[in-house]
Amino acid sequence: MKLAETVTFGGSGLDRAAAQRGEVDALLRAVTSRTIVLWRGKPLVLDPDGDAQVLRLPLDHPALHMAEEAPIFLGIEEGGAAIFAQDISSWHPIGAEDAAIDAFADRSRQQHPELPDALFVELRMVMSALSSRDAELVATALALFNWHRSHGFCARCGAPSHVVQAGWQRNCDSCGAYHFPRTDPVVIMLITRGNQVLMGRSPGWPEGMYSLLAGFVEPGETIEAAVRREVWEEAAVKVGVVQYVASQPWAFPNSLMMGCAGEALSEEITIDPNEIEDACWFSREEIMQAFAGRHPHLKPAREGAIAHFMLRNWLADRMD
């Protein structure tokens, strides 16, 4: 697809400088080096309601004393400045409510006393407003922090592992195993039959919210086979021709969404209630109404998600 890399988190050409991950001490001392900051998965953003920008701080900023781990090296930006990421989740903002922070759509914002001009904002609330560079940096940092948080022990022997390669590897001194960041492959598919597209919803989603069907690729399975299997398991719809469209890193927590388009060979739907809550065929006109905010009950897919990207391009007949 010609527009494949215009998807949110689609990449900005960041030089990840992998060869420098083993020797970043000089970059950590450089006055030009900067870091982005996350708190409980939220990036620190300037003007989140307008021209949202991820704030870059000097590595000696006083707010960073709350960071419990060493900075993760993300790469080299244009002009030669190194860019890192740090997590200050040990900071406890006054009045923060866990229920709001853990909600499906977290609209709460937190302001650090040392950073009066910026706010910590749920990434999904601002992802479509960020530049491609800012989006790539935050998605990369969030995925790495999520991985470290859940992989503190060696998967081979169970002993504690430690961080090396500036955050891109964990080693086990007990058995000598090396561990690398995990990415889970997920297929998400725009399944059409004539003028209709197949959409589903999971339990707990906001009323009226439907999206494209999706599921994890299993071991020993091709992308095309995963598309056909997932659609059959969730909705009992047979799928014929499958084509790859675009991919999107999705750091919630560590997935790579592989967008595909498929042609349905059957129309009758029988859902598996263990997989999804509902599935329906929606016409092109209904999707257009939803995108315009005029459909009586269907809400549009979340802007910035690859489902929104594929549906928008399907409506515009730009899937090639």
Buried (B, 14 or more C-beta within 10 A) or exposed (E): BEBBBEBBBBBBEBEBBEEBBEEBEEBBEBEEBBBBBBBBBBBBBBBBEEEBBBBBBEBEBEBBEBBEBEBBBBBBBEEEBBBBBBBBBEBEBEEBEEEEBEEEEBEBBBBBEBBEEBBBBBBBBBBBBBEBBBBBBBBBBBBBBBBBEEBEBBEBEEEEBEBBBBBBBBBBEBEEBEBEBBBEBBBBBBBBBEEBBBBBBEEEBEEEBBBBBBBEBEEEBEBBBBBBBBBBBBBBBBBEEBBBBBBBBBBEBBBBBBBBBBBBEEEEBEBEEEBBEBBBBBEBEBBBBBBEEEBEEBBBBBBBBBBBBBBBBBBEEEBE
